């Protein structure tokens, strides 16, 4: 996988370390895997970001940072990857999580009309309405969200590892082929 691609979008190790808020966590952020762009670290960062991206509210990035530090995977990649969830993707992902949870729990019957049940009068009522909507979905959602997170994390991890490997093999073959013609 081209490191240039990631370096273009991610802050440098030095600029992150110089941030006054980050300096408070100095020793925790010293491990080299948190910053280096190599196959295992980036794949782990993507997996952590995909898993924590399903956390409701503003805790996705905090969760990604904490898990990246715990598992020693690329921290900026983990935090950046959480951005796949947004107001447009969150509800469809939670519907999918609900269906996965219902399937795992063996719950039969019609799925509640969860799209119509989620209504608000104004933007200021959005968060309380969203929490009430989530609470009404119960066990299938509680089982489905972490399960979907694990599925997405596994897919992301192995996809990054595979694509990185493919890119590396092709680059090696190109270099090897150009040396032989000289």
N, C-alpha and C positions, 0 to 999 in steps of 0.2 A: 504494500500500500504506500503510495507516495507520501513521505513525511512532509513534503512541501505543501500538500493540500491541508494537512492538519495545522502546520505552522502558520499558514495564512490566516486561519480562523481563530486560533487559540492564542491567549496571551503568553508571553514568554515567562519562563521560570523566574527570571530575575524581577520582572515587573510585578508578578504575583507576590513574591517574597517581600518586596519593598512596600506593599500595601500595609497601612497602619493597622487595619483590622486583622489581617493575616498574621502579622508579627506576634499577636497575642498567643497564637497557636504554634509558634516556632518549632519546638521539638517534634510535634506531631506531624509536621509537614516536611520533615527532612528526608524521608525515604525517597530514593531515586526513582522508584516505579511510579510515584505520584506525578512525575513530571516528564519522564522520558517517553518518547514515541517509539515503542516497539510492539510487536504483534500481540504478545500476551497482555501487556499493560493497556493497550488501546481496546482490545477485545473485551477485557474485563471492565473497562470504563464504560463501554457501550452497554454491556449487560447490566451493570449497576444502574445506569441512567434509564434504561428501558424498564427495569423493575421498579425503581422509585418514581418514575414518571406517572404511575397510577395512584400515587398518594394524593389524596384530595388537599386542596388549598395551597397555601404558599410554602409548604414543607417539603416539596419535591426536591428542590436544590439542596436544602439542608440535609435531607436524608441521603441524597446522592453523595454529598461531600463526606458525611460520616461513614457511609459504607465504603467509599473509595479509600478513605484512610484506614479503615478496619481491614479491608482485603488487599490493600496496597496496589491499587490499580490507578490508571491515569485519572487524576482529579478533574482537570478541565474538561476532558471528554465526557466523564460521567455527568457532570453538572450540565454541560451543553446538551447532552442527549435527552435530558428530561423535557426539553422543549417540544418533543413530538406531541405532547398533550397540550391542548389549548381549548378554548370554548367550542370550537367546531368539532374536535375529535374526542373530547372527553365523554360526552353522552353516548356516542356509538360504542366506544370502548367499554363503558360500564354496562351497556346492554349486552355486549358480547360476554363480559365477565359474569353477568347475571345468568345468562344461558349456560355457561360452563358450570357455574355453581349449582344450578338446578339439575343439570345432567349428572354431576358427581353425587349430589344428594339423592338422586332418584325421584325428584319431585315431578309429578305428572300434572297435567292440566294446562290450561291456557296461561300464557304469560300475562301479567298485569299490563295494562296499557300505560307503560311508564313514561312514554313521551308526552301523552296528554295530561298525565298527572302532574307533570312539572310545569307549572305556570306561575308567573309573577306579574305583579302590577307595575313594578318599576325596578330600575337597576339597584336601588338601595335595598329592596326586598330579596334580591337574588340569593345571597348567601344563606339566610335562614330558610328560604324555600328549598334550596338545594340540600341542606342538611336534613330537613324533614323528608324530602323525597328519598334520600339515601336510606334513612332509618326505616322507611316503609318497605324497602326491598328485602330486608332481613338476612337470614342465613345464606340464601344462594349468593348474595352479593359478597358477604363476608368470606365465603369459600372461593368464589369465582375471581375476585380481584387478585389475591396473591397467586392463585393458580395461573391466571392470565399473565401476571407479571413474570412468573417463572418461565412460562412458555416463551414470552417475548424475549426475555433475557437469554435463554438458551439459543433461540434462533439468531439473535443479534451476535452473540458470542461466536458461534460456529460460522456464521456468515462472514464476519470480519476476519476470523482466522483463515477461512478458506480463500477469500478474495485476496488477502494479504499474501498468502502462500502462492496463489496463481500469479500475482503481479511479480513477486520475487523470482519465481521460476522463469517467467517470460523475460524479465530483465536480464537474468543470468544467461539465458540462452542467446539473447540478442548480443550481449557483450562477448560471449564465447564465440558466436558465429562471426562477429566482426573481426576478432583477433585471428581467426583461421584464414580469412580471405587476404589478409595483409601480406 
